[in-house]
Amino acid sequence: MVDGHIVALFEDVGRHNALDKLLGYLAQENYDTSLGFVVMTSRASYELIRKCAQLNISLLASISAPTSMAIQLAKQSGLTLASFCRGDRFVLYTEI
């Protein structure tokens, strides 16, 4: 999402493949990834955090639990991590 609008939506059986499709699209279209965030319907793993941090994405929101390594890497890289995002509730694991 950028400026309150969905920029792109990708699906795949594998969460890594879905994120790779999104990140590839954003790179190809030359989007400033620091202006938006990623929402995923999966758990937040270390690898997903690593990929988002490498492309300067500021926030990753997921509907399921993050791994402990994902939380640690998010803190180290300055990425905001929100999980258990359901309805109007979420758990924030790193500072905004």
Backbone torsions as a table, in degrees:
resi	resn	phi	psi	omega
1	MET	NA	139.7	175.3
2	VAL	-135.2	128.8	178.6
3	ASP	53.1	37.3	177.9
4	GLY	79.3	5.8	-179.1
5	HIS	-118.6	142.1	174.7
6	ILE	-73.9	119.7	-179.3
7	VAL	-82.9	-42.3	-177.4
8	ALA	-155.1	151.8	179.7
9	LEU	-135.7	125.1	179.6
10	PHE	-132.4	144.8	179.1
11	GLU	-125.4	151.9	172.7
12	ASP	-166.8	155.0	176.6
13	VAL	-61.8	-36.9	179.0
14	GLY	-94.6	129.2	-178.2
15	ARG	-62.3	-34.3	179.1
16	HIS	-67.1	-40.1	178.7
17	ASN	-64.5	-41.4	179.2
18	ALA	-62.5	-44.2	178.9
19	LEU	-66.9	-40.3	178.4
20	ASP	-60.5	-39.9	177.6
21	LYS	-61.7	-44.9	179.5
22	LEU	-64.0	-48.4	-177.6
23	LEU	-64.4	-37.3	176.3
24	GLY	-63.8	-42.7	178.3
25	TYR	-62.4	-46.7	-179.2
26	LEU	-62.2	-39.6	178.3
27	ALA	-67.1	-43.7	-178.7
28	GLN	-63.8	-37.2	-179.3
29	GLU	-87.6	-1.8	176.6
30	ASN	61.1	41.3	176.8
31	TYR	-75.5	146.5	171.9
32	ASP	-81.1	97.5	-173.4
33	THR	-67.4	-16.4	179.2
34	SER	-72.2	-13.6	-178.2
35	LEU	-88.2	-10.8	-175.6
36	GLY	-126.6	-167.3	177.1
37	PHE	-148.4	168.3	-177.3
38	VAL	-113.2	135.7	174.7
39	VAL	-116.7	130.1	-178.8
40	MET	-131.1	143.5	177.2
41	THR	-96.3	52.1	179.5
42	SER	-150.7	179.9	173.8
43	ARG	-77.2	159.6	-179.5
44	ALA	-97.3	108.6	-179.3
45	SER	-98.7	166.4	177.5
46	TYR	-53.7	-44.5	-176.8
47	GLU	-64.3	-38.5	178.4
48	LEU	-66.5	-41.2	177.5
49	ILE	-63.2	-43.8	-179.0
50	ARG	-59.4	-45.8	-179.3
51	LYS	-63.6	-43.5	179.6
52	CYS	-65.9	-42.2	-179.5
53	ALA	-64.0	-38.5	-179.8
54	GLN	-62.9	-30.3	-179.4
55	LEU	-101.0	15.4	173.5
56	ASN	63.4	31.6	174.3
57	ILE	-78.6	131.8	-170.5
58	SER	-85.5	-21.1	-175.8
59	LEU	-148.8	137.4	172.3
60	LEU	-122.5	125.1	177.5
61	ALA	-115.0	133.9	-179.9
62	SER	-135.1	161.3	-179.4
63	ILE	-90.9	-12.1	-177.6
64	SER	-120.9	-179.2	-174.5
65	ALA	-68.6	145.4	171.7
66	PRO	-87.0	159.0	172.5
67	THR	-81.6	160.4	179.5
68	SER	-63.3	-36.2	177.5
69	MET	-67.2	-33.8	177.7
70	ALA	-65.4	-42.9	178.5
71	ILE	-61.8	-45.8	-179.6
72	GLN	-61.0	-46.8	-179.6
73	LEU	-66.5	-38.8	178.0
74	ALA	-60.0	-43.9	178.2
75	LYS	-62.8	-45.2	-178.3
76	GLN	-64.3	-35.1	-174.9
77	SER	-94.3	-4.0	179.5
78	GLY	78.0	17.5	179.5
79	LEU	-88.7	131.2	176.7
80	THR	-77.8	130.3	-177.8
81	LEU	-121.8	120.2	176.2
82	ALA	-121.8	130.5	-179.9
83	SER	-130.6	173.9	-174.0
84	PHE	54.8	39.0	-179.7
85	CYS	-76.7	105.0	-178.4
86	ARG	-144.5	125.1	-177.5
87	GLY	63.2	-126.8	179.4
88	ASP	-104.2	22.4	-177.6
89	ARG	-123.3	152.8	175.3
90	PHE	-164.1	164.5	174.8
91	VAL	-113.7	123.5	-179.6
92	LEU	-94.9	122.2	-177.0
93	TYR	-99.1	-18.0	178.2
94	THR	-135.4	161.3	-178.2
95	GLU	-70.4	149.4	175.6
96	ILE	-84.2	NA	NA
